[in-house]
Amino acid sequence: METRQQHRQQRPPRIAGKLIILVVIAALFAVAAYGLRLYSQARYAADQTYHGVDGKVATEIQQKKPFAALLLGVDTGAQGRVDKGHSDTIIIAVVNPAKNQTTMVSIPRDTAAQMIGTKSFNMQKINAAYNIGGSKMAIDTVSSLVNVPIDYYLTINMGALQKVVDAVGGIDVTVPFSWTDKNTGGQTFTKGPAHLNGDMALAFARMRDEDPQGDYGRQQRQQQVIKAILKKAVSVSTLANFKPLLKTLSTNIATNLSFDDMTALLQNYRGAAKSIKTDHLQGKNAWVYPGPSAYQIAPTKEMQRVSNVLRTALGLKTETLTNEETKQNAANTGFDWNNVTTVQTYTIFTPAN
């Protein structure tokens, strides 16, 4: 049966807050890089996070060119694992130093998409791509969905949140309402300002069932946590815990951004952070067959719009989008794309060839 979360009308996500985790990482490495005593530790930690894609080395950042990066937030639970689990946060970030502009587009995790790289036809929720084929399949699948070349990726295991918060000495947040969490250990939160340790911060960020806004309310609390971590991470008091903090990050991040790329980002792309445009791919609620299962179906017109936004941000010409998703949309002739209230049925057809 469908849940209220699955059938709640999708609202524009506030994705800028999620991306602050990227700034946290860059800031931590940057602080260490500019302190001679910590430079070698920062480089070593950054080197531990590096995982190339098919042996390819992207050069756009070193050449000061516009680039697109895929940001994946995964919750695998155990520290040190960033290779399993579904990617519940999927964001395409385009950074253009010539325009001093960053464009960020969120892709709903339940969007129907063809998995790129499987041996046979496989179309399911887009957040499954990471679990099936790791960062490479996630990159290729998202790239195909909107026809945008993606050269970089950053995968973050959100299960490390507890240790990160403890390493920075706890964080200060504002609790939006009082509740006791029955699903994460019975932690009790009281409305108003609060100082949280790692365990409490993790429960604060994960709670969903007691929030009247569901996932949307959880996103707002996660933004608070990330912003609070950023504030503490760059403070002088955090330097005492810098080594364990770097160790935690190095075992919970996977990226093809090298240490030199991170340094170049800070040196040459800083202006792009001053102008940030946010957007999202808006889908339609649907029961998908075979199944049935609750999905988000991206209309062809909407996929084309997002493709145009991202390609323009990269300085590329727009192109007419033709992929498996547009073909499936065309095959579902009875689907009413103007319907915004009723949950419709949608069939995934296996291609003849």
N, C-alpha and C positions, 0 to 999 in steps of 0.2 A: 504494500500500500504506500501511496505517496505520503510524504511528510509535509508539515507546514513550511519547513525550510526549503524543500524542493519546489513547492508551488507558490512560495512568496515571490511576488514580482521582483525581478532583479533591479537593484538600484545602482546608480553610478558609484563605483567603489572609490574610496579615497586612497589612491595607490601611492601618493607621494610619501606618506608615512612609512609604508613598507620598505621603500627604497632607502630610507635613512640607514638601514643596516649596512648597506654598501658603503655609505659615508663613514659609518662607525669603523669598518674594517680599514678603509683607506686612511682615516685619521690616525688610527692606532699604529699602522705601519709607518705613516709619515712622521709622527712624533718620534718614533724610535729611530727612523732614518736620519733625522736631523740632530740626534743626540749621539755623539761618538761612542759613548759607553754601550748604547743599546743597538747600534747599527747592525752589528753582526747577528744579534739575536733576531732582529726584525727580518733581515734577509733570509736567515735560516727558516724562520716560521713561514715566510711567504713562499719559499721554495717548496715547503712541504705541501702547500695547497695547490701547487701547479700540476695540472693534468691536461695534457694536450689532446687534441681531437684528431685521430687518424694520423698522428705524426706531423700534422700541419702546424705551422707557426704563423699566426696572423701578424701582419705588419702595419695595419692601419694606424694604430696609436703612435708607433715610432715615427711614422711619416706625417703625423699631425692631420690625418684625414678624418672625415666623418665616419662613424662606425655604429653598428647595431649590436647590442648585447642582450642575451636572454638571461633573466634573473629568475631563479627557481628557489622557492622555499619548500623544503621537505621536512617532514616530521617522522623520523625513523626511530625515535625513542633513545636507543643506545648511543652513547657518545662514540665517535670515531667511525660511524657508518654514514656515508653519504652516497651510497650506491644502490639503495633499495627504498621502497616506499613510493607513494604517489606525490607528485608536486602540486601541493594545494595552492601555492602562489605562483603565478606565471605572468611575467611582465617583460615586454619588449621595450628596451631603452635605446633611443637613438641620440647620440651626442654629436653635435656639429660645432666645431671650434670656430669655423669661419663665420657662422651666424650667431655665435655665442648663445646657443640654444640647446636645450634638452627636451626631447619628446618621449613621453612614457605612455604606453598603452597596456592595459591589463586585459588578459584573456581569461574568461571564466573557466574554471577547472572542469566543469561538466559539459563543455562545448564538444559536439560531435566532430571527430576528425579522423582522417585516415592515418594509421600508423605508418610512417615512412621508414622502411628498412626491414620489415618483416618478410618472410619467405612467401607468404600468401596474403591475400586481401584481408585486412584487419582494420575495421573502423569502430572506434569506441570513444569514450570520454578522453579528452586530450591530456588530462593529468596522468593517464596510464602510460603514456609514451616513456616517461622517465623510468617507471618501474620495469617496463619491458626491455628497453634498450639503453638505459642510462642517459647521460647528458647529450650524447650524439643524436639518439633518436628523438629526444625532446627538441633539440635544435632543428633537426630536419623536418619534423612534423609541424612545428610552429612556423618555420620558414615557408613551407609549402602552403599552409593555410592562408597566409596573407601575401605571398609572393615577395618576400623581403629577404635579402642576403643577411645572415647573422654570422658574424665572425668570432664573437666572444660569448662566454657564458660564465655565470657565477651561481653555484649551487650551495645553499646554506642549510645545514641540519639544525632546525629550530629546537631539537632536543637538547642542545648545548646551552640553552638560555639560562638555566638554573646556575650553572658554573660561571657563566659570564657575569651575571648579576652579583654573585658572591665575590668574584674577583675584583669588581669595582667598588666593593664595600656597601652593596645594597643601593636601592633607587627610591626616589620620592615620586609618588603618583597621587592623583585625586580619584578616589573611588566614587563612581557615579551614583551608586545606590547600595544598600546593605543586602548581603546574602551569605548563606552558608553553602559551600560547594559539596554536594553529595558524591560527586564523581571523581574528585581528585584528592580525597583524604579528609574531608570535613572542615577545610579551612574556612574561617569566618572573616568577612570583610564588612567594615562599617563605613557608611557614607562619609566622605570628607577626605582631607589630606592623610596620607599614610606613607610610612617608610617600610619597604618590603625587602626581605632577603630573597635568595634565589628560589627557594621552595614556594614562597608566597607569590613571587612574581610570575612563576610558571603557571600556578593556578589562576592568578588574575588574568593572564593572557589567554588561557585555554578555555575558560568557562563559556558555555553557550546556552545550555538549557534554561538557566535561571534568568537570562537576559531577555527582556521583552522585544528587543530588536534582533535577537538571534545572531546570525553570522555578522550582520552589519555592526551590532554593538561590540562583538568580539574584535572586529577590525579596529574600532576606535580605541579599545583598551590596549591592543597590541601596539598601536601607534604611540600611545603614552609610554609604554615600556621601552620601545626602541629609542624614542627621543630622550628618555631619562638615562638610558645606557650611554648614548652619545654624549650627553652633558657630563657624565661622570668619567667617561673614557678619556677625554682630553684634558681632564683636570690634573693638577700637580699631585694631588693625593693618590691618584691611581698608579703613579709610576712605581710605587713600592710593590704593587701586585702585577707589574707589567709582564714579568716572565710567565707566571701561570696563566695569565690572560692570553698571551700569544700562543701558549701551548694549547689552550682550549680551542682557539680559532683555527690553528693549523691542523687539528684533527677533525674539524667539523665543517670545513669549507673545501670545495673543489672548484677550480677555475683554470682557464687557459690564459689568464692574465699573469704575466711574469712580474717579478719585483720591479724590473725596469719599466714595465708598462704602468704599474701603479705610480711610480715616481713621475713618469711622463704625464700621466693624467693630472696629477697635482700641479705640475709645472705649466702645462700647455692647454688644459681644458677647464681650468678653474672658472673662466668667464661664462662657460656654458651652463654652470649651475645657478647663475643669477636669473636666468629666464627658463622656467620649467613649464611645459605644457603637458597636461594630463588628459587621458582619454581612455576609453574602454570599448571592447567589442560587445555590442548588445545583442543577446540571443533571445529566442522564443522558447517558452516552456513547452515541452512535448513529452509524450510517452512514445518511446522508440521501440520498434519491433524489428527483428526477433527480440523477445524479452517477455513482457515489456520492462522498460527501465526509464526513470526520469532523466532527461537530458536538457541541455540548452542547444538549440539549433540556430546557427548563425545565418541570417538571410544573405543571399548572394549580394544584394545591394549594400548591406552593411559590411560584409567582408571587403567589397571593392572600395568602400569609403575608407576603411582602416588601412588598406593597402596603399591607397593614394596618399594618406596622411604620412605614413612611415616612409614611403619612397621619396616623397617631396622633402621630408626632413633630412634624408640622406643625400639629397641633391641628384636623385635619379628620376628619369622620366616615368610617368605612370603607365601601366599596362593593363589591358583587359584581363581580369582574373579568370583563369580556367584551371580547375583542379577537381579532385574527386568530390569535394564538398559541393561545388556548384553543380556538378552533374547529378548528385543525389537530390539536391534541391529541385532541379528541373524534372526529375522523375516523380517527385511527390506532387503531382498535379492538383490533388485535392486539398493541399495545405493552404490555409488562408494566411498570407503573410501580413495582412493588415489587422488581424485579430490580436488584441492585447489583453484579453481577459480569460478566454477559454484555453485550457490545456488540450492541445490537439494530439492526434496520432501521426507518427512519421515512420516510414519504412526504409530500412537500409537494404538496398538491393546489391547482391553480389554481381560484379561485372562479368559479362559473358566471356571475355578473354582473360 
